[in-house]
Structure formats: structure tokens, C-alpha cells
Amino acid sequence: MVLRLDHIDIRQGDFHLGADFALPAGSFTAITGPSGGGKSTLLSVIAGFWPVTSGKLYWQGSDLTDLPPEQRPVSILFQDNNLFPHLTLRQNLTLALRPALRPSAAEAAQIEDALTRVGLAGLSARKPAQLSGGQQSRAALARLLLEARPIVLLDEPFAALGPAQRHDMLDLAAATLRSERQTMLMVTHDPQDAARVADHLVLVADGTAHAPRPVAEALADPHPALAAYLGD
């Protein structure tokens, strides 16, 4: 167990969320539950965008709790993909390597390799507006590969895609991240997405991020709050 949320308590106004569990390295975890329960907040805490009231966050025994986001071994992908519209894909992806817009020859080769791995070979000169929604998602995934951080957080980045494209992107992300042995946490509202790519499921409901359970077990014998959420 290398990602540890140790008696984490998150409070702001009337909002409260507690989490106390660990996840093994290289595992894929789906996070689901009612809207407003704190799923995205949980990712923000791991990424360093939201402070904890108490408790500790550890990665491989190192305390991340007070580290700023840029010093954490974490990449995060949001719904809007966070691509700069005025920059080409090559320039967008160069920023994953260093704060510059002109890659070195070696960096340009890295970028082309990442784009090829996600099915965007030859498109590095295009700007985001010249790409479809699915292609923009692939470009954002290529950026994650270049960042090469061991923990990857997905906050429903493929939610705007149609079902077939969403499934394709989930499969591509899972295959790519598993090949790099990265640890993934993914917010989803769809239990089929969880069953498709995740090893574990974390239910966030009623102020608690519950301990992870194997996905098949969690869906076959759901916690009462999950059953209510799914309509069972």
C-alpha cells in the first residue's frame, strides 16, 4: 500500500468529508457516489488544490500533506482537458516537460512519440480548435504521459464524449497508464465505466470516502448508499 489517506478530514462551511484508506501502487480506482458528495474534492486534496483540516497524505512513505501541487507526484486531467487554445499541440505538450514553447530536438521526439501512442501521429502542428473532442482528450492523455508522474487523477475527463468515444478513451487511458505502471484514481458516475477499467471502487457518500472494495464485489453487493445512488 503506497498511497495512504491517513484519517483525512476535510471541512469548509457545512461541507465535511472523511477518508481513511490506502491503495496499492499501480492500481486503478473508480470513485463514485451522489453529486455534491465530495468526489472531485477528494481528488483536489490528493493533487494539493484543497487543504485538509486534519490527517495526513502519504505516497511511498513520504508526507505530501503540506506540499504545493507542483511538488507532488500527481497529474490531473479535468473535463475541459486544459489545453491552451492559442498554442499548437507541440507547444502544449512542451509545457509538460518544461516552461518553454520551443522543444529541443530530443523533446520534440518525445512529444511525437507520445502523440503516436495516443493515435495523433502527425498532428503536432494543429491547435486544439482544429481537433475533435476525442482528439483533444487524446492530446491531454499524451501530456500526462510526458509529465510521467506516478499518480494520475481523472476527474470525468471523457464525460462530454459519446458512449463509444468515451469507452475508447477509457480503454486507451487504462492500457497506456497500466503500461507505465501508474496509479489511477478516476471520478465517474457510471458503474459500467468503473467495471470496465478499475480494480477497486471507492464510494463517496454521507460525508465519508469509504474504504476501497473490488469493483465486482462492490457492484454485486453494494453498500446501501451505493444501492440508493444506483437505484437498486
N, C-alpha and C positions, 0 to 999 in steps of 0.2 A: 504494500500500500504506500503510494508516494505522494498523492495529492490528498491532504488532510485538512478538513474543516473542523477545527477543534473548538467545540462549544461556541460557535459563532452566534452572536446576537446582533441583529440589525434593527435599528429603531429610527423613525423620523415621523414626528407628529403621532397620528393614530396608527401608522404602519408599523408592523412588527414581523420579523422573520427569524427563526432559529434554525441552525443547521449543525449537525454533529455526525460526520461520517467521513470515510476515506474511500478512494478509488485507486485501483491498480494502474500502473503505467501501461500505456498502450491500449487502454480500454476505451470503448465508445459508450457514452451515457446519454440517454434521452431524458430531458427534463420537461415534465408536462403538468397540467393542472389548470384550474379555473383562471380566467383572465383577472388580472389585478392581484394575483396571489403572491407574486414576487419572483417569477421565473427569470425575467430579464435582470432584475435587481441582483439575484444570486450570481449571474454571470458578471455583472458590473463589479461586484465585490471581489470576485476572483481576478478580474482584469485590473483592479485598482482604481476604478472610477467612482466607487461608492465606499465610504469608510464603514468599518464595523464599530459597534458600540462596545462590544467586548468579545473575547475569544481570539483565536489565532488561526492563521492560514499558513500551511507548510507545503513545500514542494521538495521532495527528496531530503527531508530533514531540515531544510533552510526556511527560516521565518520570512514570509513575504508580506506580513500584515501591514507594515508601515512603508513598504517600498512604493515609489511612484510607478505609474503604468509602464513607462518606457524601460524600467529596470526589471520588469517581471518577465518570466519565460512564457509569455502568453501572447497569442494573436487572437483577434476577434473579428468576425465577419457579420455585419449588420444587413438589414433588408435592403438598404439603398446601395450596398456594395462599396460606398466611399471612394469611388473613382473620381479624380479631378476632371471635369468635363473639358477644360481648355488644354489638357495635356494628352499626348498620344499614349498608347498602351506602353510603349517602350519607356517613356518618361514616367508614367505612373508606377511602373514596376521598378524603375531605377530607385525610386524613393524607398522601396522596401529594403534596398541594400545600403544606401547612404543618402544624405540630404543633398542630392545633386540631380540635374536633369540630363546630363550627358554621361552615359555609361562608358567605362573603359571597354576595350575590346573583349576582355575576359568577362566583364559584367554583361555586355551585350550578348555574349554566347550563353551565359546563364539564363538571361531573360528569354532568349529564343528557345532554349531547352524547356523552360517552364511553360511557355506558351504551347509548345508542341505537345507536352504531356497532357495538357487540358484541351487539346483539339483546336488550337488557334494559331497553328503554324502560318507564318507569312502575314499576320495581321498586326504586327507591332507598330506600324505607322498610322494605324487608324485611331480616331478619337472615340470615346465611349458612345457618343450620339450616332456613330456610324455602325454600331453593333446592335444586335437584337438583345432582348432581356437575358436570354440564356447565355449568349456570348459574354455579356457583361459579368454574369455570375462566374463564368469560366475564368475570365480575366482576374476577378477578385480571388479566386482559388489559386491561380498562378502566383499572385502576390503573396499569399500565405506560404506557398512552397518556398519562395525566395526569402521570406522572413525566417524560416527554419526554426521556429520556436516550438518547444516540445508540447505545449498545451494549446489547443485550438478550441475556441468558443464560437459556436454558430447560433446567432440569435435570429432564427427563422429567415435566413438569407434568401431562400428559394420560394418563399410564400407567395410572391407575386406571379410565379410561373404557373402554367397549366399543369395538370396532373402528370402528363407524360414527361414534360421537360423537368418537372420537379423530381420525379423518380430518377431520371437520367442524371441529374446533378447530384442527388443523394448518393447514387451508386458510384459516380465518378469521385466525389469527395471522399467517400468511405474507402474506395480502393486506393486512392492517392495517399491519403493520410495514414492508412494502415501500412502501406509500403514504406513510409518514413517512420513507422512506429510511434506516431504522435498520439497523444491522449486527447480525445474529443468530448466536449460537452455540448449538447445540441438542444435548444428550446424547440418544442414542437407542440402543436395542438392535435396532431393526427396520430393515433396509436399505430396506424399502418406504417407510418414513417419510422416510428420507434422500432417496430418489429422488423423493418426492412434492413436497418443498418446498425442498431445499437445492441450492446451486450447487456446493459443494465438500464433500469428506469428509476428515476427519482421523481416522486410525487411532491409537488409544492402546493400545499393547501392548508387552510386554517392556521396560518402563522408558522408552519413547520415545513422545512425541506426534509422529507422522510428519508431514511436510510435506503440506499440503492438495493433493488431486487433484480434478479434476472428478468429480462423483458417478458419471456414466455410465461413465467410464473406470475409476474405482476399483472399481466393481462388476463390470464386464466383464472386467477383467484385474487381479484382486485381488492385493495383497501376500500372501505366504504366510501371515502371521499372520492376516490378514483371511479368507483362504480357510479356514483351520483353524477360525476362530471361526464362520463361516457354515456350516461343514460341507461345503464344496465339495471 
